[in-house]
Amino acid sequence: MTTTRTPAPCDTAPEATAKTVTVTVELTVTEDVTYEFRSEIDIPAGIAADPDELHDYLSENEDVWLDDLDPVGAVLYINERHLDQAAIVLTA
């Protein structure tokens, strides 16, 4: 799901852009990522020659490869990133 938000018009006069304020912001971000990694897996011999059957088998049996997915050590591609929410955190 992609959310498009149009920024509100702002004053672009030099005095408006020169002033800044530091705030704490709580952000919620959703990312679609792709991991590339290798795993040694025992599979039924009959599916080894058919890429579609291999894909179906691995899709239905995540438990045979999921432990080998290392988000830190794998090659990571961020396909999409969406800022879902942003809110200033009020502190005492």
N, C-alpha and C positions, 0 to 999 in steps of 0.2 A: 504494500500500500504506500503510495507516494502522496505526501501532503505538500501542497504549495501554498506558501503564505506570502502575501504582498506586503512589503514593509510600509509602514505609515510614512507619510511625507515628513521631512524634517527640515529644520532651519539650517541652511548651509552657509550662513553668514560667518565670516572668520571668527568672531567672538563665540559663536555656538560650537564650532568645531575645535576650538582651542581648549575648552573646559572638559575635563574628564573626571570620573569618579570611579573608585575601585569598589566593587561589590562582590559578594559571594553569590554564585549562580549555581543552582542545581539543574543539571542537564540530564535528559534521557535521550540516548542515541541508540538507534537500531542499525546494525550492519549486516549485510549479506556478504559472507566470505567464502572463499574457496581454499581448501587445503590440498596440497599435493604431498603425498608421503607413500612409503612402501611398507608392505606388511606380508609376512609369510603366513599363508592361510591354507589349511586343509580343506579342499573342496571335493565334491563328488566328481569322479573322473569323467563322467559323461558330459559335464558342462564345460570342460576345459577348452574345447575347440569352438564354442559358440559364445561370442561376446555378449549377445542379448541375454542368453541364459545365465551367464556369469553375472551380469549386471543385476538381473532379477534375483538371483540367489543371494548376492551380497546386500542388496537392498532389503530383502526380507530377513536377513541374518546378521544384523549389525553387530551382534555380540562377538562374532568371529574376527572382527577387525577394529572395533571401536577403541579397545584398550591401546592400540598402537597409534592412535591419533594423538599426537603431542602438539598442542597449539603453539608452543614456544619453539619447538624444533622443526616443525613442518614448514614448507614453503607456503606462504600466506598471500592471497590476493584479495583485496577489498573491492568487491564488485559495486556495491552501493552503500551509501551512508546517508541516513536521514536523521535530522534533529527532530525528535518527536515533541519534546516539551522543554521549556526553559522558564525558570522562575527565580526571582531574587529571594535569597534566604535572609530573613530578618534575624539579626543577632542582638543580644542584649548588651 
